[in-house]
Amino acid sequence: MALRLEEIVVDCRDPVSLARWWQTVTGWQVVGEDSDGVELAPAPGQTPSIMFTEVAEHKRYKNRLHLDWVPDDQNAEVERLLSLGASRVDIGQGSAPWVVMADPEGNEFCVLAAR
């Protein structure tokens, strides 16, 4: 048996708004939108995609799963993300070489150093 990662699902209060924010951040395309949520992908048919689905409750705790992103220039990307509405988050990472951030709904993600 083989498994392939198809989709990452992000629970949020406003799927349309958060998907549009991530679309701006990533440059990915909306490949699906219906009453269940909004799906972004690098291009149609490419996986994994990210699906933003609505939940009633607000985020209250640290994510159990988060996305790690690798930019060409970590410092420039962190500044760009801050200007788009992301925030820095302290989850106890100390002086780690990555930067922990949160999207406008508080979902954590990391910006790693270029590899």
KATA-V656966 format. One record per residue. N is the residue number from 0. RES is the residue in one letter. SS is DSSP state (a for helix, b for strand, c for the rest). Layout:
((N:RES:SS) (N:RES:SS))
This chain:
((0:M:c) (1:A:c) (2:L:c) (3:R:c) (4:L:c) (5:E:c) (6:E:b) (7:I:b) (8:V:b) (9:V:b) (10:D:b) (11:C:b) (12:R:c) (13:D:c) (14:P:a) (15:V:a) (16:S:a) (17:L:a) (18:A:a) (19:R:a) (20:W:a) (21:W:a) (22:Q:a) (23:T:a) (24:V:a) (25:T:a) (26:G:c) (27:W:c) (28:Q:b) (29:V:b) (30:V:b) (31:G:b) (32:E:b) (33:D:b) (34:S:c) (35:D:c) (36:G:b) (37:V:b) (38:E:b) (39:L:b) (40:A:b) (41:P:c) (42:A:c) (43:P:c) (44:G:c) (45:Q:c) (46:T:c) (47:P:c) (48:S:b) (49:I:b) (50:M:b) (51:F:b) (52:T:b) (53:E:b) (54:V:c) (55:A:c) (56:E:c) (57:H:c) (58:K:c) (59:R:c) (60:Y:c) (61:K:c) (62:N:c) (63:R:c) (64:L:c) (65:H:c) (66:L:b) (67:D:b) (68:W:b) (69:V:b) (70:P:c) (71:D:c) (72:D:c) (73:Q:a) (74:N:a) (75:A:a) (76:E:a) (77:V:a) (78:E:a) (79:R:a) (80:L:a) (81:L:a) (82:S:a) (83:L:a) (84:G:c) (85:A:c) (86:S:b) (87:R:b) (88:V:c) (89:D:c) (90:I:c) (91:G:c) (92:Q:c) (93:G:c) (94:S:c) (95:A:c) (96:P:c) (97:W:c) (98:V:b) (99:V:b) (100:M:b) (101:A:b) (102:D:c) (103:P:c) (104:E:c) (105:G:c) (106:N:c) (107:E:b) (108:F:b) (109:C:b) (110:V:b) (111:L:b) (112:A:c) (113:A:c) (114:R:c))
